[in-house]
C-alpha cells in the first residue's frame, strides 16, 4: 500500500513539475510583447539592459534589468535611449530575449 502511495505521489509531483516548465515557456506565436526603453547595450556579452513595463505572462513588475539575447545580431541597431518592444522566454533557468525591435 505504501509503495502505491509513494509512486502515486511521485507521479503527481513529476506531472506538476512538467506543467510548471511548460507554463514558463509561452509558445512563440503567443509570446507577450513588452514595451521598454534601452538603458545599456553590451554587445560583446550578448546583453541588453532595459527599463521595461510589467511582463504579465511571468508576473514580473516593471523594473530595470539586464537580459541576455538569443541572437546577438539583434543588438546591432540598438542604442541607449531607444524605445523598443520585446519578447522573452525562459531558457536554462534564465529569461532570454527572443525578439526585440524598435518601437513605432
N, C-alpha and C positions, 0 to 999 in steps of 0.2 A: 504494500500500500504506500509506504514512504517513497519507494522508488518511483512509482507513478506520480505522486505529488511533486517530487523534485524535478522529474523530467518535464512535467506539465508546466511547472513554474519556469524552468529554464527556457522552454519553448516560447512561453509568453514574453519573457524578458527579451529574448532574441528577436521576436517579431516587433516588439516596441522599439528596439534599437534600430532595426531596419527601417521602420516607419519614420523615426527621427532623422535618419540620414537622408531619406528621400524628401522629407519635408524641408530640409535645409538647402536643397538644390532645386530651385524652381526651374521648370522647363524653359529652354531658351526662347521659345515663342511667347511665353507668358512672363518673361523676366520684367521685373519692375524697373521703370525708368525714373531716375532720381536727378533733381537739379542740384548744381553745385557751382562753386567758384574755385578756380585753381589758386592755391597758395604757393606751391612749390613743385617744380618738375625735377626729378632726379633720374634722368635717362640712363646713366651708367648702372644704376641699381634696379632699373625697371620699376620705379616707384613714383607715385604722384601723391601730393598732399592736397586734400580737398576740404573745403568748408561746405558740408553737404546738408541738404534738407533731411527730414526723417526718412528712414528706409523702413517702411511699414511691413514689408514681407518678412523681415527678420527682427522686427520690434526694436529698432535702433533709433534713438533720439538724434536730432540734428546735432552735429558737432564737427570739429576739425580733426582730421586724422589722415595718416598716410595709408595708401593702398598699393599693393603690388598689381601690375597689369599682366594679363595673359600674353599679350603681344607687345613687346617694347616699341614697335614701329608706330603704335597708336599715340605715343607721346611726342613724336616729331613736330607736329603742327601746333602744339600747345605751349602756353607760357603763363607765368603768374598773372593773375588778374582776369584771365579768360573765364567766361561763363560757359558751362558745359552741361550735358546730360550724360548719365552713365548707368550701367547695369552691373551688378556684382553677383558672384556665385561663391559658394563655399568649396574650396579646393584644398585638400590636405590640412583641414582644420584652420584655414585662413581665408578671409574674404579677399577675393581677387576680382579686379575689374575685367569684365569680359567684353564690354563695349563702352566707348567714350567718344563723344563728338562735340564740336562747338554748338552751343545753343543758338537758336534763331531768335 
